[in-house]
Structures are given as structure tokens and as C-alpha cells.
Amino acid sequence: MYKIGIISIYFGALPNYFNLWLDSCRRNPCFDFIFISDQTITDIPDNVRLIKCSLDKVREKFENHLGKPVALDKPYKLCDYRPLYGAVFQDIIYDYDFWGHCDIDLIWGDLKKFISGEILEKHDKIFPLGHLSLYRNSFEINNAYKLAGSQRGDYNRVISTNKSCIFDERYGINKIFEANNLPLYNRETAADIGFRNQRMIIAGNQNKNYDFQLFTYEKGHCYRYYIVEDGVARDEFSYIHLQKRPYRETVFTDRFIVAQNDFIPFKGDITSEMIKKHNPFRGHTYEWFEYHYRDLSFRINRRIKQLFIK
């Protein structure tokens, strides 16, 4: 069995559903989670290790490893440094076969069902997106970030600007792996919920969406129910990612609907009426305009912020 340690670095106030992230970590005992933060956390599961630290100390750790100053003034910039975690945090992850990085605005499902020994044996990087990626813990892979191939600039450029380069995803580290023939498992197994529509819709084009679909968390599993001609069908995902969505605080950690902005406990079976109620579909035309309006607003706001970042 491969030993896997997943690093998450987070500074500032935690999401108000952080307890769900912690509980879903607990339900994945085959994985260790290393949480580096300035926050105080109680009731930590046995497979979660908390390392109290400040952003300044993390920046210092990168500078000591690289031997030069780095641009890391804001926590969000840490996303660009994720491909370097294997080299920089080797003192923490040295005894793992694979290390990874993840977000905390998500709820884990049954990870072992989607990360098999065969996948780990055949690939040096597992998953294409930044909210969860795993890397083989070897000198070659831990230093792959130095290789050519990135379409977001090489690592020297990335660490010299406070602007987000999205170095941890498709056009950054993944392009490096492709250019250097390093085995990459590119399958998206998560329900990565987009934020440009109010309805819960999976982003990207690898997973099909249905007009009437509903996501749930059930005792360590992440499911989607959807309406078909003869009733309701179900499929399963490795986790549900809830980026840029406000949620009400909840104490329910066992079985609940992941609605648009709320977690709703339920008993019994999911019905078509429940799907339509908790994730209503307003039509493709409405959602097209909604998507592009929110996308334009997001791009404008991001561009305004970038104008003030060196």
C-alpha cells in the first residue's frame, strides 16, 4: 500500500463549513492530511496533522530552499508554489510515497475508490487541477517544476511576481509533465462545482451535467442523483469542490444534501421532487446569460485587482 500525505496551507478565517472538511478527512484513514495554518483548530482527526505557522515563515522556508527572495505577499499566491511543495517541505513528507496539495473548500468522498494502486504505480502525477493533485515523492518529480514546458512562464518568473500565474494546473506544471514525458493521470473524478451559475453544475467538459441533478454527502461518499426516464439514477465522485460559494454554518456531518448555498440533512431516498426543489433548473437560455454575466464580472474584478499587483 502506498503512503500518501496531502498538504494544505491556509491563512486567515476558515470557511464556516471547515468542520465538514475535517470530518471527511477522518473518513479517509488511508490518507494523511498536513494542515499548515495560523488558525487554532480543535477536535482534529488522527490522520490530520496541524502545523501552526505564519505566511512570513512559509515565505522564509521557500526563500531558504531556493536561495533567493520570492514574491509571496498574499496567501492566494501559494497556489503557484504548490508544485514546489515536494522539494521545499521534504522534511515533512520524506517518508511518504506520494505527496499532494489540496484546497479546503471541499468535502472528500471515498478517495481510495478513485486512487488505485495501479494508477499510482503507472503515474508520477495524479489529477490535473490544483484543488487536489498528487506527486510521486522522488527527487526527479519533486524538482520537475524547474523543467521547461510551462505556458505560464518558468518557475523563476512565477516566484518573482505576486500576480497569480496558475502554475499548479493545466498550462503550468501539467504542460511541464507533458513536455518531458512524465506520466500524468489527467482524469477529473471530482464534482468541481462552477461558480458562474447559481445551479450546481460541474465545471469543465470531462463530466456530463444533467438538467436535473442534486449532490449529496453520505457517510464518507459524495454522490450525484439525476433524473432519468424511469426514475432517479446515481453516480459517485471523489469529492465535491465548492469554490467561491457562501454556505451557512452547519453541524450536520453524516448525511446531507449539498444545495446551492446550504447543507440540508435528509433521510430516506432522494426523489425527483427533491432534486427539482434543491437544485432548480431555469432553462439553458437563462443559464447561458447568467454564466456569461458572472464570468464578465469575475474577469473585470480580477483585472482591476491585477492592476494594483506588481
C-alpha positions in Angstrom: 0.0 0.0 0.0 1.3 3.5 -0.9 1.6 6.0 1.8 0.2 9.4 0.8 0.4 12.8 2.6 -1.6 15.7 1.4 -0.6 19.3 2.3 -3.0 22.2 2.6 -1.7 25.7 3.6 -4.3 28.2 4.6 -4.1 31.5 6.4 -6.9 33.6 7.8 -10.5 32.8 8.8 -11.5 29.3 7.9 -14.6 28.5 5.8 -17.7 28.1 8.1 -18.0 24.5 6.9 -14.4 23.6 7.7 -15.8 21.0 10.1 -17.1 19.1 7.1 -13.7 19.1 5.5 -12.1 17.8 8.8 -14.8 15.1 9.2 -14.4 13.9 5.6 -10.6 13.7 6.2 -11.3 11.5 9.2 -13.4 9.2 6.9 -10.3 8.7 4.7 -7.9 7.0 7.1 -5.7 5.7 4.3 -4.5 9.3 3.7 -2.7 11.7 5.9 -3.5 15.4 5.7 -1.0 18.0 6.8 -2.6 21.3 7.5 -0.3 24.4 7.8 -2.2 27.4 9.2 -2.2 30.3 11.6 -5.6 29.2 12.9 -6.3 27.3 16.1 -8.2 24.1 15.5 -9.8 21.6 17.9 -11.1 18.1 17.5 -8.5 17.2 14.9 -8.8 13.6 13.5 -5.9 11.3 14.0 -4.9 11.5 10.3 -4.7 15.3 10.2 -1.5 17.0 11.4 -1.8 20.7 12.3 1.4 22.8 11.9 0.9 26.3 13.3 2.8 28.7 11.1 2.6 32.2 9.6 2.8 33.3 6.0 6.1 35.0 6.7 7.6 31.7 8.0 6.3 29.9 4.9 7.8 32.6 2.6 11.1 32.2 4.6 11.1 28.5 4.0 10.7 28.9 0.2 13.5 31.6 0.2 15.8 29.4 2.2 15.3 26.5 -0.2 15.6 28.5 -3.4 18.4 30.8 -2.1 16.7 34.0 -3.2 13.7 36.3 -2.4 10.3 35.2 -3.6 7.1 37.0 -4.2 4.6 35.7 -1.6 2.8 38.6 -0.1 -0.8 37.2 -0.1 -2.0 33.7 0.8 -3.6 33.1 -2.6 -0.3 33.3 -4.3 0.6 30.0 -2.5 -1.3 28.2 -5.4 1.6 29.0 -7.7 4.1 27.4 -5.2 2.3 24.1 -4.9 4.4 22.2 -7.4 7.4 23.1 -5.2 6.0 21.6 -2.0 7.7 18.2 -2.5 11.1 19.9 -2.5 10.5 22.6 0.0 8.6 20.5 2.6 10.7 17.4 2.2 11.4 17.5 5.9 7.7 16.9 6.5 6.8 14.5 3.7 10.1 12.5 3.4 8.6 9.2 4.4 5.6 9.3 2.0 5.5 7.5 -1.3 3.3 10.3 -2.7 2.7 13.8 -1.5 -0.1 16.1 -2.6 -1.7 19.5 -2.2 -5.4 20.4 -1.8 -7.9 23.1 -1.0 -10.2 23.1 2.0 -13.4 24.5 0.3 -14.3 20.9 -0.5 -15.7 17.7 1.0 -13.9 14.5 0.5 -15.7 11.4 -0.7 -14.1 7.9 -0.7 -10.7 8.8 -2.1 -9.3 5.2 -2.2 -12.0 4.3 -4.7 -10.6 6.7 -7.2 -6.9 6.5 -6.4 -6.0 2.8 -7.0 -2.6 1.2 -6.6 -2.5 0.7 -10.4 -3.0 4.4 -11.0 -0.2 5.3 -8.5 2.1 2.7 -10.0 1.8 4.0 -13.5 1.7 7.7 -13.0 4.0 10.4 -11.4 1.3 13.0 -11.1 -2.3 12.2 -10.4 -5.2 14.6 -11.3 -4.9 17.8 -13.3 -6.3 20.5 -11.1 -5.0 22.4 -8.1 -7.7 21.6 -5.5 -6.2 18.0 -5.4 -3.0 16.8 -7.1 -0.7 14.0 -6.0 3.0 13.7 -7.0 5.4 10.8 -6.7 7.8 11.6 -3.9 11.1 11.3 -5.8 13.9 13.7 -6.5 13.1 13.9 -10.2 9.4 14.6 -9.7 9.9 17.0 -6.7 12.2 19.1 -9.0 10.0 18.8 -12.1 8.9 22.4 -11.6 12.4 23.5 -12.9 11.9 21.9 -16.3 10.9 23.6 -19.5 7.3 23.3 -20.9 5.2 25.7 -18.8 2.9 28.0 -20.8 2.6 30.2 -17.6 6.2 31.1 -17.5 9.1 29.2 -15.9 9.3 28.9 -12.1 11.8 31.9 -11.9 9.1 34.2 -13.4 6.4 32.6 -11.2 8.2 33.3 -8.0 9.2 36.8 -8.9 5.6 38.2 -9.3 2.7 38.5 -6.9 0.3 38.0 -9.7 -1.4 34.6 -10.0 0.2 32.5 -12.8 -1.9 29.4 -12.2 1.3 27.4 -12.3 -0.2 24.5 -10.4 -2.7 23.5 -13.1 -3.2 22.7 -16.8 -0.9 25.2 -18.5 1.8 25.3 -15.9 3.1 22.1 -14.2 0.9 19.8 -16.3 2.4 21.2 -19.5 5.9 20.5 -18.0 4.9 16.9 -17.3 3.6 16.5 -20.9 6.7 18.2 -22.5 9.0 16.0 -20.5 7.1 12.7 -21.0 6.4 12.3 -17.3 3.3 10.1 -16.7 0.3 12.2 -15.8 -3.2 10.9 -14.8 -5.4 13.5 -16.3 -8.8 12.2 -15.3 -11.2 14.5 -13.4 -13.0 12.4 -10.8 -14.3 15.3 -8.6 -17.6 17.2 -8.8 -15.9 20.6 -9.3 -18.9 22.9 -9.0 -18.7 26.1 -11.0 -19.4 29.5 -9.5 -20.7 31.2 -12.7 -24.1 29.7 -12.3 -26.3 29.5 -9.2 -27.3 26.0 -10.0 -24.9 23.3 -9.0 -23.2 22.4 -12.3 -19.9 20.6 -12.7 -17.3 22.8 -14.4 -15.1 21.6 -17.3 -16.0 19.1 -20.0 -14.9 15.7 -18.7 -18.1 15.1 -16.7 -21.6 15.3 -18.1 -24.2 17.5 -16.5 -27.9 16.9 -16.3 -30.7 19.4 -16.3 -32.0 18.0 -13.0 -29.2 16.8 -10.7 -28.5 17.0 -7.0 -25.3 16.4 -4.9 -25.2 14.7 -1.6 -22.7 13.6 1.1 -23.5 10.3 2.7 -21.2 8.8 5.4 -17.9 9.3 3.5 -19.3 9.2 0.0 -20.1 12.0 -2.5 -23.0 11.2 -4.8 -24.9 12.9 -7.6 -28.6 12.0 -8.2 -30.1 12.8 -11.5 -33.5 12.3 -13.2 -33.7 9.7 -15.9 -36.7 8.5 -17.9 -37.6 5.7 -15.5 -36.7 7.4 -12.2 -33.6 8.6 -10.4 -30.0 7.4 -11.1 -26.9 8.0 -9.1 -23.1 8.2 -9.7 -20.2 8.9 -7.3 -17.3 11.4 -7.2 -14.0 11.5 -5.3 -15.0 14.9 -3.7 -17.2 17.9 -4.1 -15.4 21.2 -4.6 -17.3 24.3 -3.7 -15.2 27.3 -4.8 -16.4 30.8 -4.3 -19.8 29.8 -2.8 -21.0 31.1 0.5 -22.5 28.4 2.7 -24.3 28.6 6.0 -22.6 27.1 9.0 -23.7 23.5 9.7 -23.2 20.9 12.4 -24.5 18.1 10.2 -21.7 15.8 9.2 -23.3 12.5 8.4 -25.8 12.7 5.5 -26.9 15.9 3.8 -27.8 17.5 0.5 -25.2 19.9 -0.8 -27.5 22.6 -2.1 -26.7 25.9 -3.8 -25.8 27.7 -0.6 -26.8 25.4 2.2 -26.3 21.9 3.6 -29.6 20.2 4.2 -29.9 16.9 6.3 -32.2 14.3 4.8 -33.5 10.8 5.5 -34.7 8.1 3.1 -34.2 8.1 -0.6 -33.6 11.1 -2.9 -36.6 11.7 -5.1 -37.1 13.7 -8.3 -39.1 16.2 -6.4 -36.2 16.8 -4.0 -33.8 17.2 -7.0 -36.1 19.9 -8.5 -36.6 21.7 -5.2 -33.0 21.9 -4.0 -31.2 22.5 -7.4 -33.8 24.0 -9.7 -33.2 24.3 -13.4 -34.3 27.5 -15.0 -33.5 26.7 -18.6 -30.5 26.7 -20.9 -31.0 30.2 -22.2 -31.3 31.7 -18.7 -28.1 29.8 -17.6 -26.2 30.9 -20.7 -26.8 34.6 -19.9 -26.2 34.0 -16.2 -22.9 32.3 -16.9 -21.6 35.0 -19.2 -22.7 37.9 -17.0 -21.0 36.4 -13.9 -17.9 35.4 -16.0 -17.6 39.0 -17.3 -18.0 40.4 -13.7 -15.3 38.0 -12.4 -12.9 38.9 -15.2 -13.3 42.6 -14.7 -12.8 42.4 -10.9 -9.8 40.2 -11.4 -8.3 42.6 -13.9 -8.8 45.5 -11.6 -7.0 43.7 -8.7 -4.1 42.8 -11.0 -3.6 46.4 -11.9 -2.5 47.0 -8.3 -0.3 44.0 -8.0 3.3 44.0 -9.1 
